[in-house]
Amino acid sequence: MIATVQWAPSLVKEIPNGHYNDLLEKRIGVMIHYDASGTDAGAMAWFAHKDCKVSYHYLVLDDGGYVTIAPLDKRAWHAGVCKPSDPKLVYTDGNSAFYGIAAATNDRVDITPLQLLTIAWLTRKLFAREGWPTTDLWRITGHREEAVYKTGHAKAGQRGRKSDPQGGSLDNPIFSPADVRQVLARVQP
């Protein structure tokens, strides 16, 4: 039997920065990221800044609290150019196909245990919203797995454009889709 954890993180803030639009296709999963910030305060300030041109549905802070940026029924601008990494992941637009969840961290700082709990909790809530069974773990992917170089680049269509959420070293990842998959069944909303 898997031990469960009751978890109810706090919504800290809403930052509707306007960098989202209507969906172009049906949702199929959740894509996880880190946002490359140095601090929670810096991350929140960036998403509210006029020069920021990206968004996630959720940004998860060190203490497990979270921020909403894009409404759930909108296409957050988090994925960029992507192509399916798994035959079950059939899509043409990653921003529409995936809800975007980011940990407020960078490629040098591991996420906190509370961030991982909240990311799994939010993912589980999204699975419930869509009616996806929690056994469909293939629906949880990372930016590294999906992101490719865009047309015109010497590596167009090849993976390697992004390293999040794992970071620069796969031997010592910041966090990964596997981490979220492992915790998903244990965390109870």
N, C-alpha and C positions, 0 to 999 in steps of 0.2 A: 504494500500500500504506500502511496506517495503522500508524504506529509504536506499539508496545505498551509498557506500563510494568508491570513486576513490582512488586507492592505487597502487603505483609502487615502491616497495622497491628496494634497491640497492644490487647487487651482490658485496660482499665485497672482496671475495677471493675464489680461487679454491684450494682445498687440496686433490688432487688425491692420497690418501695413499695406493692404491693398494689392499685394503681389500674388494674386491668384485670379483665376477666371473659371468659366464653365467647363465641366468635364467634356472630353472628346470621346471617351469610351468608358466602358464599365470597369469598376474596381475589381481587382483580382487578388490584392494582397497588401502587405505593409512593407515599406522599405525603411531600413534604419540607417542612421547617419551619426556623425558628430559634426558640430558646426564650426570647428576650428577656433573657438573662443579661448581666451585665457582665464576668464572668470564668468560667473553667472551674471553679474551686473554688466559686464562688457557685452555679453551675448544679448541680453535684453535691450541694452542701449543700441546695439547694431541693428536689430530687427525693427526698431522704432525710427532709425535714422533715414533721412531722405535719400541717401545714396545707396541704401540696401535695395537690391532687386530680386531677392529670393525669399522664400517662405517655407515653412513646414506646417503641418497641422498641429504638431506638439513639439515643444522644446522642453526637455527634462533637466532640471537643475540638480546640483550636488546633493541637496537635502531630500531629494525625491519629490519636491514640489514641481509643478509644471505650468507652462505658459501655453496659451492657445494663440495661434497666429492666423492660420487660414481656416475658414469654416469647413466642417467635414463634408459638406455637399459641394465644395469647390475644388478645383485643380490647383493645389499648391505648387509653387515653382521650386522643386527640390531635386528632381532627378536629372534634368538635362537630357542629352542624347544617350539613349540606352537601347539595348537589345536583349531579348530573353536569354537567361542563363540556364533555363530548365525547360524541357518540352511541355511541362504543365503550365508554364508562365507564358501565355499567349497574349501579346499586346503589341501596339504600335507606338503608344505614347505613355512613357513611364510616369509622367506627372499625373495623368488621369488614372492609370491602372493601379497606382499604389498610394496609400496614405503615407505621408512622410512624418517620421518621428526622429528627432535628433537629440542626442545627449549634448549638453553644454560642456564641451571639453575639446581637446585638440589631440594631435598625434603624439603627444608626449606624456599625457596624463590619463591613466586608466579611469574608467567610470567608477562611481561609488556603488556599493551594494544597493543603496537606496535608489539610485538612478536605474539600475537594472530591474529592481522590483517594479518601479513605476512604468518603465518601458514595457515590461511584460503585462502589467495591469492594463495599460492603455491598449496594447495589442489585443488582449483578451476582450476588452470592451468593443473594439472594432470588429473582431471576429463575431461577437454576439450581434452587433448592429447589422452585419451583412448575412448572418445566418450560416457562417462557415463553421464546420466542425473543428474543434481544437486539435483534432488529429491531422488536419491539413497543414502540417508544419511547413510544407513547401511554399506556402503563401507568405512566409517571412523571409525576406531577402535583404541583402545589403547593397549599398551604393557601389561598392567595389565590384560586386558580382554582375551588376547590370550596366554600369556606365561604359560607354565606348567613345572613341575619338570621332569627331564629326567630319562630315564630308569636307574635303579640301585639306585636311591634315594628312601628313605623310603616313600616319597610322590609322587612317579612316576605317571605322568599323571594328577596330581591335580594342580589346579590353585593356585597362591600365590607366584610363583617364582619371580615375579617382581611387583613393586608398581607404576612404572611410567606409565602415566604422572600425575596421581592424587597425588602421594606422600603417606606418611604413614597414613594420616587421610582422610577418605572419607567425613567426616563432614566439612573439610576445604581443599579442593583439590588445588593443585598447578595450574592445569588446566585439562580439560577432553575432551574426544571426543564430549560430548554434547556442550561444549563451541565452538568448531570448527564448528560443525553442525549448531549452531545458527548463526554464523557470515558468513558462507559460501555463503548464498544467498544474503547477503548485500554487500560483497566486490566485486568490479568489476576490473578485470585485464585490 
